[in-house]
């Protein structure tokens, strides 16, 4: 008899993934924050005002790979065994692997649901290529080399997508988002997103599902390509520029599409809105390998300077004399050259920790271009992960606490640069993304919660669907 009075768990769950969405944009109004758009996003605001919401701390590192997979496995990057898109395959100096779906050996939510005989629809979630079968339907993500290959499950789904898009090609990503042609960039982003939502709405309408998740990568692309035009705190911002409203316009469009999706749901469907990380203004880049060379930690066989930028892979390193080297990206990866571990290791194994501590201290003491403290943070993998698999960086570095990116190339006139070596890019990632949980049968009254972590999402989804949480998941169920 008491069962009649228990709150019914939602039968279905929809996860809306907004890659790179920061809390300030979704959770604040324009009066509270210069980038706050909450008062202009009625559908997302409805979910926030009736739901549970708060900042969602990302993985370390807070980048697309491994963050989305950490979210949907409930496992940290150390357990997953990859620390970015490109990873050391072994302790040699040049063998790398790309973290595709083949690198994932932990079960994601939809694989757990498949075993529970639940049907999932998965669209655009990173690291879903190469395609792996599931109970349901899948459209792969931006790491797919080409839609000429199999990019859906089942394979025949691609022909349904062709019909939905009237023969136009489905876009897994913007072909070139690091471009100075901002009109072309915007055209690509809008066209890609319109196609994605057409496919999403078709799948919502026509396919059975218990769990539906999609990730829109366009938000990440427009942030990286257009942030300086919008953010008044960006060092390159020019008030009144012609692209001032490009990002807000795109958010408003996303909100309209989300409103249409919400109108298609029944009253047994819970909704989550999540992002893998946030976004912030990028002040510039720091030439990490050039700095290591100047400190005597990285030794090259050939002479400097070079003409133009030269990638690290193109220089000849004197490994017998080299203590450390680095890699570029939104965060810096520092690798140590250890005796008995690397082929020509220089650091005696007994001195490994002492040398690592010294380099960590040097990095965290770095000044910025004006001589002020940069505020960099260097993480040791074993201190942030439950366990460490495969070959991690020896140090993972947030330069300027993510206000600066790492430049791995040589040939810059200074350690500090204000142009990106891989093309125009205005934004870096920020540690906090967003989390919103809305339930159709319970008004939570816009309850703000702190302390949420990316890995909590997988546990929460399974709990919403009435399924047990695997004991090796690291996330907790968000209290509601």
N, C-alpha and C positions, 0 to 999 in steps of 0.2 A: 504493500500500500504506500509506503514511504517513497517508492520510486516515482510515483506520480508527481511528487513535488520537487524532484531534482531538476535542476536546469538542464535542458537538452543540449548536448554538444552539437555544434554545427556539423552538418553532414559533409559539407564541402569547404574548401579553402582556396581563395584566390590570392596570389602574391604578385604585387605590382612592383617590379624592380626598376628603379630610376638610377642608372649608373651615375655616380658622382654628385648626387643631390646633397647639398649641405643643410644642416639644421636651420641656419639663419634665414635661408630663403623660404623654407616651407613653414617654419614655426613662428615667425615674427612678421609683424605688419611693417609697412613702410615708415610708420611713425616711430617704431621701436628700433629699426635697423635700416641702414641705407639700402640693403639688398633684400629686405623683407618683402615677400609678395603674397603672404597668406591672405590678405584682404582682397586680392585679385584672383584667387583660386578657389571658387566656391565649392567645388566638388571635393578637393583635397581638404579644404577647411571643414567640411561636413564630417569627414572621417576623423579628423583630428579633434574636433569639438565634441564628438560623441564617443571617442575612443580613448585609447591609452597611447601616449606618445613620448618620445624622448630621443636624445642623441644616442646613436648606436656606434660604440667604439669598434673600429675595424681591426683587422689582423695587423700584425707587424711582419712584413711591411704592408702598408695600406694601399695596395695596388690591385687592379682588377683580377689578375692572377697572382696570388692565390685567394683573394678575398671572397669571391662568389662561391668557390668550392668549399672554403672554410665555413661559410654560412650554411650551405646545404648539406654538409656532412656532419657539422658540429664538431669538427676536428681542427686543431691549429696547424699552421704551415709546417711545423717541425714533424708532426705526425704524418701529414700528407707527403712530406719529402720533397717539396719544391717551394722556391722562395721568390719567384718571379716568372716571367715568360721564358727567359733563358737561364739555364742552370748548369753547373758543372756536372758532367757525367761521371767523372772520376777525379783523381788527384793529379792528372796530367795538366798541362798548362793550356791546352787548346780544345779539348773535347767537351762539347756542350750538347744539351738536348733542350728541345722546346717542349714546354709542359702542355701537351694536348690532352684530350680525353684519355689517351693511352697511359698517361702518367698517374692517373687517379686509381688508387687501389682501395679506397674507402667507399662505402655505399652512400650515395646521395639520397635525399628524401624520396624521390620518385622511384628509386630502386628498392627502397624499403617498402614503399606502397605497392609496387609490383608484386613483391613477395606476399603482401597481405591481400592480394587480389583487388586492389584499388586501381582505378584508371587515372592516368595523369596526362596533362598536355603541357609541354615544355617548349617555350619559344625564346630563342636568343640568349639563353644562359651560357656564359663563357665556359669553354672547355667541354663542349658537347660534340666536338668533331675530333676524330672520326666517330661516325654514328654507332651507337650501341642500342640494341633492342630494349624495349620496355613495354609494359602493358599500357598502351595509349599512343600518343602522337608527339613527335618531336621535330622542331625546326632548329637547325644549329645556329651557331653564333659567328661573331666577327673573326674568329680564328680559322674559319673555313676558307681554304685556298680559293675555291671557285664553286659556284652553284652548278657548274657543268658536271661536277661530281655529285655523288649522293650526299644531300644535305638535309634530308628528311627521314623520319621513320613513321610509318612504313615508306618505302621508296616511292610508292604510287602517290603519296601525298603531294609530291612536287607537281604533279599534273593538275591536282585540284587547285593548288596555289597559282599555277599558270592561268587557270580559268578565272579565278578571283581577280587577278591583276590584268585580265584581258591581254595576256601574252607578254606583258612587261616583265623584265627580269626582277626577281626578288633580290633586294640588297641586304646582305648580312652586315655591311658596314659602309662608311663613307670612304671611297677609294683613296682620297688624299685630303686629310683634314689639316695637315700642316702646310698651309698655303697662304700666300698674300692676297689671293683672289677671293675676297670675303663674300662677294656676291655669289660666286660659284659654290663656295663652301655652304652657304645658307641654302642654296637651291638643292644641293646634294642631301643635306640633313633633312630638310622638309620632305623631299620626295621619298627618301628611305623610310622616314617615320610614318608617313601616310600609308605606304605599302604595308608596313608592319602592322599597323592598327587595322587595316582592311583584312589582313590574314587572321589577326587575333579575334576580331569580331566574328569572322566566318567560323573559326574553330569553336568559339564559345557557343555559337548558335547551332552548329551542325554535328558536333562530336559529343559523345558522352564523356563526363569527367567527374572525378572526385576532388582532384587537385589540379589547379591551373597556375602556372608561373610563367611570367614573361619578363625580360629585361630589355629596356630601351637604352641602347648605347649612344643615341644621338645627343643626349644631354651631356655626356662626357665630352663628345666631340665639339659641341658648341661652347662648352666651358673652356676647353683648351684653346680653341681657335678665336674666341671672341671676348674673353674675360676682361681684358684691358679697356674695352670699349664701354663696359658696364660699371665696373667697380671703381668708385671714386678714390679708393685707397691704393689702387694699382699705380706704381711709379710711372707708368707710361699712359695713364688715363688723360684724355683730352675732353673736357666738358663740351657738350653740344656736338659731339662727333656724329656722323650719319648712322652709325650702328649702335647707338646708345640703347635702343629698345629691342635689339635683336634677341637677346637672351630672355627678357621678360615676355616678349611676344611668343617665344617658343614654349615657355612655361604655361602661358595661358592656353596655347593650343593643346599641350599635353593634358591640361586640366579638363578641357572640353571633351577630349577623347575618353578620359577616365570617367567623366560623367555619363557618357553613352554606355560604357561598359557596366557601370554600377546599375544602370537602368535595365540591364539584361539579366541581372542576378535574381535568384529566388531568395526567400527569407530564411534559408538554411545555410547561407554562404557567408563565412567570415572573410574579411579582407585585411591583408597586410600590405603596407607600403614600406619598402626598405631600399636603402642604398648601400653600396659596398664601401664607400668612403665619401668624404666631403670634397670641397674645393676651396682654394685660397689663392690670392695673388702670388705669382712667382716674381721675386725680386730680380733673380738672375741665376747664373750658373757658376759653379766652382770647379776648376780644373783639377780633379782629384789626383790623377796620375802625374800631372805636372808638379803638383805640390809634393807628392811622395818622392819624385825625382829630385826636387830641390832640397828636400830633407835628407837626401842620401839613402833613402829606403828602397828606391827603384832605380836601377842602373841600366842604361841602354848601351848597346855596342856601337851604334852609329851616332853621328854628331847631330846636334840641334844647332840652329833652328831649321824648321821645315818651311816649305812654301805652302801656305794654306793649312787647313786642318788635316791631320793624319790620325785615323783611328788606331786605337791601341793594338789591334790585330795586325796592323801593317808595320809596326816597328819591331826591331830586333832587340830583345831583352837579354841582358847578361844575367842569366838566372843564378849563376854561382855567386854573384855579388848582390843579388836582390833579396830584400827582406819582405817586401809587401807590394802588392799591386791592387788596382781598383777597377771598378766598372761603373759606367755612367747609367743615368736613368733618373726617375723621380726620387729615388734614394740611392745612396752609394753603397756598394758592396766592397768590402776590403778582404782580400785573401792574403794569408801569410805563407811564406815559403819555408816549410818545416822539414828539417832533416828526418829521413826515414818515412816521410809522408809524400811530399812532392819529389819528383825525379832528381832534382838538383837542389834539394832543400838546404838553406843556409842557417836557419835558426835551430840550434840544438833543442831536441824535444824537451829537455828539462827546463829550458828558458822560455818555452812557448807562452805560458801565462804571463810572465814578466814582460815580454815584448808586447803581447796583446794589450796589457794594461797601459803600457807606455804610449802606444799608438792611440788608444782610446782617449787617454788624457790629452794628448796633443790635439786630437780632433776636437774635443770638447772645449779646448782653449782657443780655437781659431777665432781671429777677428773677422769682421766683414770688411768691405771695401773702404769703409770710413774709419777703420781702426776700432770700432765698437765691438763688444762681444757678439758673435754670430748666434750663439745659443744652440749649437749643434748637439745632437744626442747620438751616442753610439751604443747599440745593443749587442749583448752576447747571446747567441741563439739558445744556449742551454739555460739561460736565465729567464727567457720569455716563453719557451715551449715546454709542453709536458714531456716530450722526448724529441730527439733530433735524428732524422733519417736522411740517408743519402749524403750529399756533400753540400753543407750550408756555407754561406760566407762566414768568415771568422768574426767579422763585425758588420752589422747593418747600421747604416748611418743616415739619420735625418739631418741634412745640412740646414742650419738655421731653423731647426725644427720644422722643416718642409717649406720654408720660404725660398730656399735655393735648391736647384737641381744639381745633380752630379754630372760633370762633363768628363768623359773618359779619354777624349781625344787629346793629342798634342798639337802644338802650333799656334795656340792663342797668344796674343801679345801680353796677357796678364793672367793671373790666377782667377780673376773675376771677369765674367763676361755677361753682357746683357742681351746677347743674341743666342738662340738655341742652336747647337751644332747639328740637330736633326730636323731643323725647320721651325717656323714660327710657332710659339707655344706660350700662352699668357698665364696659365694656371698650373699650380702644382696640386697634389692631393692633400687632403687634410684628414686627420685621424678619425674624426667623428662623421659618420653618415647619419641617416634618419631611420626611425622606426615608428610605425603607426599600426595599431591593431584596432580594428572595428568589428564589433559583433552585432548581428542583426537583432538579437533578442535581448540585448543588454546595453543600456546607455551608461557608459563609464564616465561621462561628464567631462571629457577632455582632461583625464588624469595624467599629469606630467611625471615621468619616472626617470631617475638617473641610474647609472651603473649598468646599463644594458650593453651586451657584447654581441658581436656578430654571430657567434656560435649558438646564441640563445634562439635564433630563428628556427633551426631545424627541430629542436626539442618542442618549441611552442607549436609549430605546425602539426607535429604528430599528436601532441596533447589535444589540440583543437579537434582533431579527427578521431579522438578516442582510442588511439593506439599507444602501446607501451613505448617508453623511451629506451633505446639500447643503452646498456650500462656503460659503454665506452664513449658515449657522446659527452663532450666537455661542457656544452651549454646547459643552461637551466631553463625551465619553463617560466615565461614571463608571468608573474602573478596577476590574476584578474578576478 
